[in-house]
Amino acid sequence: GGFLFKLLKILIVYLLCTIIISAVQLGATYVLEHFTGSWSWATMYQQFDFNFENRVALIPSLKFGVAGLIILYIFQPLIDIILDKQERQSINVVFAIAFTILACDCFFTFALPNLHNWG
């Protein structure tokens, strides 16, 4: 594995991060639009020349790709080091708390405002 191979690997990871994050963002706009009638960045991407229905845009997607690289190559190894030093029980408690917060956020964002539509 020479330098060019490592560079190619990073480039592939970057492209995958960019594509995956953009696809998730695009999907999120449709989910948010369905449940809330809009999405929070509905007008933000108008300023970019290359955008798709103001849902995703090229420049922000490329920046998200950089963020993905930073997460994968800097933060993830640090998190692995921290988690390796923790007991399994502590990790499970932190996960349960984080999952509960996420579930409550989803409920209050999507379900609660639309309860009257379910009846």
Solvent accessible surface area in square Angstrom, and as a share of the most:
residue,aa,sasa,rsa
1,G,95,0.91
2,G,49,0.47
3,F,153,0.64
4,L,139,0.69
5,F,125,0.52
6,K,120,0.51
7,L,90,0.45
8,L,93,0.46
9,K,107,0.46
10,I,72,0.37
11,L,91,0.45
12,I,85,0.43
13,V,30,0.17
14,Y,37,0.14
15,L,85,0.42
16,L,92,0.46
17,C,16,0.09
18,T,13,0.08
19,I,110,0.56
20,I,101,0.51
21,I,55,0.28
22,S,20,0.13
23,A,59,0.46
24,V,100,0.58
25,Q,20,0.09
26,L,50,0.25
27,G,33,0.31
28,A,35,0.27
29,T,0,0.00
30,Y,95,0.36
31,V,73,0.42
32,L,34,0.17
33,E,65,0.29
34,H,143,0.64
35,F,78,0.33
36,T,71,0.41
37,G,57,0.55
38,S,56,0.36
39,W,30,0.11
40,S,109,0.70
41,W,42,0.15
42,A,26,0.20
43,T,97,0.56
44,M,106,0.47
45,Y,9,0.03
46,Q,109,0.49
47,Q,135,0.60
48,F,47,0.20
49,D,136,0.71
50,F,146,0.61
51,N,54,0.28
52,F,98,0.41
53,E,99,0.44
54,N,35,0.18
55,R,18,0.06
56,V,22,0.13
57,A,5,0.04
58,L,82,0.41
59,I,77,0.39
60,P,15,0.09
61,S,8,0.05
62,L,63,0.31
63,K,131,0.56
64,F,77,0.32
65,G,0,0.00
66,V,76,0.43
67,A,41,0.32
68,G,5,0.05
69,L,32,0.16
70,I,70,0.36
71,I,95,0.48
72,L,84,0.42
73,Y,96,0.36
74,I,95,0.48
75,F,106,0.44
76,Q,74,0.33
77,P,57,0.36
78,L,93,0.46
79,I,80,0.41
80,D,64,0.33
81,I,96,0.49
82,I,101,0.51
83,L,73,0.36
84,D,122,0.63
85,K,157,0.67
86,Q,87,0.39
87,E,128,0.57
88,R,177,0.64
89,Q,124,0.55
90,S,48,0.31
91,I,42,0.21
92,N,72,0.37
93,V,71,0.41
94,V,101,0.58
95,F,134,0.56
96,A,54,0.42
97,I,101,0.51
98,A,56,0.43
99,F,119,0.50
100,T,76,0.44
101,I,116,0.59
102,L,102,0.51
103,A,46,0.36
104,C,62,0.37
105,D,84,0.43
106,C,55,0.33
107,F,89,0.37
108,F,119,0.50
109,T,51,0.30
110,F,48,0.20
111,A,16,0.12
112,L,80,0.40
113,P,70,0.44
114,N,21,0.11
115,L,77,0.38
116,H,146,0.65
117,N,100,0.51
118,W,154,0.54
119,G,112,1.08
